Amino acid sequence: MKDPRSYIERFCYKHPHFGIPNLMKYVAIANVVFWVLGAVNPVLLSYLSFDAALVLRGQIWRVVTFALYPPSTGLLAFVAFYFYYWIGSTLEQYWGTPQFNIYFFTGLILTLLYGFLVYLIGGVRIVLNAQYVYLSMFFSFAVLFPDMQVLLFFFIPIKIKWLALIDAAYFLLEVFSARFPVNLLPVVAVLNFLIFCGGDLLRMRPRRPAAGTVNFRREAQRIRREQGQQLYNHKCAVCGRTDKTDPQLEFRYCSRCAGYHCFCQDHINNHIHFKE
């Protein structure tokens, strides 16, 4: 069965202008605005979250405003606003605007569908916000940049991957301690993460060699040497594939990158632009 992400990447390749550029900037601004409204009158926040029963009674705006509900309260909320803005902007720069938009809105749609299903089938009303969508976004960031360091409590350096393990522990705690069907909300968020980053997560898993011990440094040097001896016309600046090794690939040059950089069809819209 073909990886669902390959269809998403192909769609993004064919529709490079799909989505909202700098999406997380607008989400962060809306978070701040709603936080201020909640500080002025906390009752106002109760009109922003998703409630399937109220939506079906005519409060349609909740299917949009729940995504902009502040992920935290108090003064520390501004740290959360910046943190998720930084994560989302980095993912958008790495994946490209189309793929990041699909990722973010897929998480929201899955959450909405779950909220409607548990109400229509089981009669259970769940008040939802985008909390788990943000946490799932952090999972993806940790898989792509596991060794990046942040300052915990503003002075303790810690790698993203260790924070992700804390995040995973929080997910498991919710699954096993919350009441059904609320406890399945983290699972819905992880589904979105697995679609986009499941393959990257599996590639991070250490594998036992079939026989003997491999000198990986020597093997990597050998591969680079062999690739350097191959003649090619185009080479992807991200994955290193060429029209010699993968003749079925299409290659393009990015006009937004400084210099002359070539990318394959999978990365022309999903790469960090080169700068001077």
C-alpha positions in Angstrom: 0.0 0.0 0.0 1.4 3.4 -0.9 2.3 5.8 1.8 -0.5 8.4 2.2 2.2 11.1 2.6 3.3 10.5 -1.0 -0.1 11.6 -2.2 0.1 14.7 -0.1 3.5 15.5 -1.4 2.4 15.1 -5.0 -0.6 17.3 -4.4 1.7 20.0 -2.9 4.0 19.7 -5.9 1.1 20.3 -8.3 -0.4 23.1 -6.1 2.5 25.1 -4.8 0.3 28.1 -3.9 -2.2 26.1 -1.8 -2.7 27.2 1.8 -2.2 30.3 3.9 1.4 31.5 4.1 2.6 32.2 7.7 -0.4 30.4 9.0 0.9 30.2 12.6 1.4 34.0 12.7 -2.3 34.5 12.3 -3.1 31.7 14.7 -0.8 33.3 17.3 -2.4 36.7 16.8 -5.9 35.3 17.3 -4.7 33.4 20.4 -3.5 36.7 21.9 -6.8 38.5 21.0 -8.9 35.8 22.5 -6.7 35.7 25.6 -7.2 39.4 26.1 -11.0 38.9 25.7 -10.9 36.1 28.2 -9.0 38.3 30.7 -11.6 41.0 30.3 -14.5 38.6 30.6 -13.8 34.9 31.2 -17.3 34.0 30.1 -16.4 35.0 26.5 -14.0 32.0 26.2 -16.9 29.6 26.8 -18.3 30.8 23.4 -15.1 29.8 21.5 -14.7 26.1 22.3 -16.3 23.3 20.2 -19.4 21.7 21.4 -21.2 19.5 18.9 -24.6 20.0 20.5 -24.3 23.8 20.4 -23.0 23.8 16.8 -26.0 21.8 15.7 -28.2 24.4 17.4 -26.8 27.2 15.3 -23.5 28.3 16.9 -21.6 27.5 13.7 -18.6 29.8 14.6 -17.4 27.3 17.1 -16.0 25.0 14.3 -13.5 27.8 13.6 -13.0 29.6 16.9 -12.1 26.3 18.7 -8.9 26.2 16.7 -7.9 29.7 17.9 -8.7 29.0 21.6 -5.7 30.0 23.7 -3.6 26.8 24.5 -2.8 28.2 27.9 -4.0 30.7 30.4 -2.3 33.2 32.7 0.9 35.1 31.8 2.7 31.9 30.8 0.2 31.7 27.9 2.4 34.2 26.0 5.3 31.7 26.2 3.1 29.0 24.8 1.9 31.4 22.0 5.5 32.1 21.0 6.6 28.4 21.4 3.9 27.1 19.1 4.4 30.0 16.6 8.1 29.1 16.4 7.3 25.3 16.0 4.7 25.9 13.3 6.8 28.5 11.4 9.8 26.1 11.4 7.6 23.2 10.1 6.2 25.4 7.4 9.7 26.4 6.3 10.8 22.8 6.3 7.7 21.3 4.6 6.5 24.2 2.6 3.3 26.1 3.0 0.9 23.6 1.3 2.0 20.6 3.4 2.0 22.4 6.7 -1.5 23.8 6.0 -2.7 20.3 5.2 -1.1 19.0 8.4 -2.6 21.6 10.6 -6.1 21.5 9.2 -6.1 17.7 9.0 -5.6 17.7 12.8 -8.4 20.1 13.3 -10.8 18.2 11.0 -10.0 14.9 12.7 -10.8 16.5 16.1 -14.1 18.0 14.8 -15.2 14.7 13.3 -14.5 12.9 16.5 -16.4 15.5 18.5 -19.4 15.1 16.2 -19.2 11.3 16.1 -19.2 10.8 19.8 -22.2 13.1 20.2 -24.3 11.8 17.3 -23.5 8.1 18.0 -23.2 8.0 21.8 -24.9 11.3 22.9 -21.7 12.4 24.7 -20.9 16.1 24.6 -17.2 16.9 24.6 -15.9 20.5 24.9 -12.9 20.7 22.6 -10.1 23.1 21.7 -7.0 22.6 19.6 -4.7 21.6 22.5 -4.0 18.1 21.1 -3.4 19.5 17.6 -0.7 21.7 19.0 0.9 18.9 20.9 0.8 16.6 17.9 2.5 19.4 16.0 5.2 19.4 18.6 5.7 15.6 18.1 6.4 16.2 14.4 8.9 18.9 15.2 10.7 16.6 17.7 11.0 13.9 15.0 12.4 16.2 12.5 14.7 18.2 14.9 15.3 15.8 17.8 18.7 17.3 18.9 17.6 21.0 18.8 18.0 22.6 22.3 15.6 24.9 24.0 15.8 26.6 27.4 13.4 25.0 29.9 12.2 27.5 32.4 14.4 30.0 30.5 17.7 28.7 31.8 17.9 24.9 31.6 19.1 23.7 28.2 17.3 20.5 27.1 16.9 18.7 23.8 13.6 18.7 22.0 13.5 14.9 22.0 13.4 14.8 25.8 10.5 17.2 25.9 8.8 15.1 23.4 9.0 12.1 25.7 7.4 14.2 28.4 4.7 15.1 25.8 4.2 11.4 25.1 3.9 10.6 28.8 1.2 13.2 29.0 -0.6 11.7 26.1 -0.5 8.2 27.7 -1.7 9.6 31.1 -4.7 11.2 29.3 -5.5 7.9 27.5 -5.5 5.8 30.6 -6.8 8.2 33.2 -9.5 10.3 31.4 -13.0 9.0 31.0 -14.2 7.4 27.7 -14.5 8.8 25.0 -12.5 11.9 26.1 -9.5 9.6 26.6 -9.3 8.9 22.8 -8.7 12.5 21.9 -4.9 12.2 22.1 -5.1 9.1 19.9 -6.9 11.2 17.2 -4.1 13.8 17.3 -1.5 11.1 17.0 -3.2 9.7 13.9 -2.4 13.0 12.2 1.2 12.8 13.4 1.6 9.2 12.1 0.3 10.1 8.7 2.9 12.8 8.2 5.9 11.6 10.3 5.3 7.9 10.9 7.9 7.0 8.2 10.5 9.4 9.7 9.8 8.0 13.2 10.5 4.4 12.0 13.7 5.5 10.3 14.9 6.8 13.6 14.5 3.4 15.2 17.9 1.6 15.6 18.1 -1.7 13.7 20.3 -4.7 14.5 22.6 -5.5 11.6 22.0 -8.9 10.0 25.5 -10.1 10.3 28.8 -8.6 11.5 29.5 -5.0 12.4 29.4 -2.2 9.9 31.7 0.8 10.0 29.1 3.4 9.2 31.6 6.3 8.8 33.6 4.2 6.2 30.4 3.1 4.5 29.1 6.7 4.3 32.5 7.8 2.8 32.3 5.0 0.2 28.7 5.9 -0.8 29.7 9.6 -1.2 32.7 8.6 -3.2 30.6 6.4 -5.5 28.0 9.1 -5.9 30.7 11.6 -6.7 32.0 9.4 -9.5 28.5 9.2 -11.1 27.7 11.5 -13.9 24.4 13.4 -13.6 22.7 16.5 -14.8 20.5 17.2 -11.7 20.9 16.5 -8.0 18.4 17.2 -5.2 19.9 19.6 -2.7 17.8 17.9 0.1 17.9 14.1 -0.4 20.9 13.9 -2.8 19.0 11.8 -5.4 20.0 12.4 -9.0 18.6 11.9 -12.5 21.2 9.1 -12.8 20.2 7.2 -9.6 16.4 7.9 -10.0 15.7 8.6 -13.7 11.9 8.7 -13.0 12.2 11.7 -10.8 11.5 15.3 -12.0 13.8 18.1 -11.0 13.2 21.8 -10.6 15.2 24.9 -9.6 13.8 27.1 -6.8 13.5 30.8 -7.6 13.3 31.7 -3.9 16.7 30.2 -3.0 19.8 32.3 -3.2 22.1 30.8 -5.8 21.4 27.9 -8.2 19.9 25.0 -6.3 18.1 22.0 -7.7 15.4 20.0 -6.0 13.5 16.8 -6.8 9.7 16.7 -7.1 9.3 15.6 -3.5 11.3 18.6 -2.1 10.8 21.5 -4.5 8.0 22.7 -2.2 9.3 21.1 1.0 12.7 22.6 1.9 14.3 25.4 3.8 15.3 28.1 1.3 19.0 28.9 0.9 20.0 32.4 1.9 23.0 34.5 1.2 
